[in-house]
Amino acid sequence: MNALSKLPSVSQLLAHDRIEPLIDAHGRAVITGLIRDQLAAVREAGRNGAPIPEESSLIDGISEAAQTQALPRLRPVFNLTGTVLHTNLGRASLPEEAITALVEAARNPCALEYNIEEGGRGDRDDVVEQLLCDLTGAEAATVVNNNAAAVFLLLNTLAHKRKVVVSRGELVEIGGAFRVPDIMKRAGAKLVEVGTTNRTHLKDFAGAISPRTGMLMKVHTSNYAIEGFTHAVPEHELASLAHEHELPFTVDLGSGTLTNLEHWGLPHEPTPRESIEAGADLVTFSGDKLLGGPQVGMLVGRRDLIARIRRNPLKRALRVGKLTLASLEAVLRLYRDPDRLAQRLTTLQQLTRPETEIREAAERVLPALQSALAALEVDVEIVPLRSQIGSGSLPVDRLPSVGLAVRSRGRSSGVLNRLEASFRQLPKPVIGRIEDSALLLDLRCLPPEQETDFTVQLAQLDLPTQPVR
Ligand SMILES: *Cc1c(COP(=O)(O)O)cnc(C)c1O
């Protein structure tokens, strides 16, 4: 107790000349709070018999805590997982054009809902509607917070208290709790499942149509593939059937992209234009998957249906902000120039990055990693890898890539797990993956201009100590 009474008081610490710069950097309120926490922790430990620290180590503790709490929670990371559109790491990285546009919109007032020609109120959809129509062949378009919201709004607007016919093979669950049947229920629509998991025929749909049917729907099986003895009804047949019964036919494309990816040697991913041409009345798709833009959900299709969707009060609740619209507009504009798309759209740049170029990057960063890990019983080498597109796009396709593999020379795989954690603790965390007893860093998504940032901070790796044999 006596030792505890010698602890400095909050006001003594606040007046300390090593605390002053902390107050300048973080503010008096934050530092006062940290001092109180630190003193409380020391008193608690002291009561349990722990020694009372010197004032200088107390201040070290406060300084460290101040630095830690100042780090943003939403920290930039190196995505070396090999999954390009990694949902947990924020999916698509935006191209420069979009970043510039969103910074401008953030800094200044902008014509978000203002018609500059007429000097009156406008609609925020006007920012991108024409572009979306040009790029998809649709009559009208609207944008909401994400594709889950787009599907929800579509169902709630067109099929509230009505039946929606979907193939059993398409009752998709997307990571993060988006399940087609659950969304239907919440939107007030009643799901009617037809066909079987692997085969669904037009007659299955035809037999399910009743006076209470609200629409026929197709959901792109984005994150899985059903192979073997399969049959799905082509969109144009579903569209004709729906139209015979004066019902809308809608397609949830999930990822969706606005151009034919086969131009760049990538596997085919269905586009909204293809669905519209096949007769779909409305198509929904994401902005931050293959499209390479910000998080949004887009609905494109018939003018009368889009008008109904806009009148749904939930549209107001699901609308997007100006930063999103500014960056979306910039990304959509890039699609008007397909010749330069692969140079300008970051996602496409990453997906089409040649293996030889990734190998050159691996050769440039290998020495730095080898020397950073020299004290460990590990081998570091360049290995061929296969990257995934991610975000449920093209789930079975893999892109040849190159990366660095760290393998333990000893038997303990514990070293790799601890090393993987150390990479995550770097100032700009490096996220890799452990597979086949190796820590793998896929270099596809390490931009050349960030290689130095990557290698320089390796000196700060907190190396796991391993038993010396
Ligand atoms: C990804 C996906 C969604 C959800 O889109 P978000 O933009 O993540 O909300 C919905 N449907 C399908 C088929 C998807 O692939």
The ligand as a MOL file (V3000), in Angstrom:
LIG
                    3D

  0  0  0     0  0            999 V3000
M  V30 BEGIN CTAB
M  V30 COUNTS 15 15 0 0 0
M  V30 BEGIN ATOM
M  V30 1 C -22.5160 -10.7690 -54.2650 0
M  V30 2 C -23.8930 -11.1280 -54.6030 0
M  V30 3 C -24.9680 -10.4720 -53.9880 0
M  V30 4 C -24.7620 -9.4370 -52.9380 0
M  V30 5 O -24.1230 -8.3140 -53.4600 0
M  V30 6 P -23.4780 -7.2230 -52.4860 0
M  V30 7 O -23.0600 -6.1370 -53.4070 0
M  V30 8 O -22.3640 -7.9040 -51.7770 0
M  V30 9 O -24.5420 -6.7920 -51.5440 0
M  V30 10 C -26.2350 -10.8390 -54.3570 0
M  V30 11 N -26.4550 -11.7930 -55.2780 0
M  V30 12 C -25.4500 -12.4670 -55.8760 0
M  V30 13 C -25.7650 -13.5230 -56.8770 0
M  V30 14 C -24.1310 -12.1480 -55.5650 0
M  V30 15 O -23.1140 -12.7740 -56.1580 0
M  V30 END ATOM
M  V30 BEGIN BOND
M  V30 1 1 1 2
M  V30 2 1 2 3
M  V30 3 2 2 14
M  V30 4 1 3 4
M  V30 5 2 3 10
M  V30 6 1 4 5
M  V30 7 1 5 6
M  V30 8 2 6 7
M  V30 9 1 6 8
M  V30 10 1 6 9
M  V30 11 1 10 11
M  V30 12 2 11 12
M  V30 13 1 12 13
M  V30 14 1 12 14
M  V30 15 1 14 15
M  V30 END BOND
M  V30 END CTAB
M  END
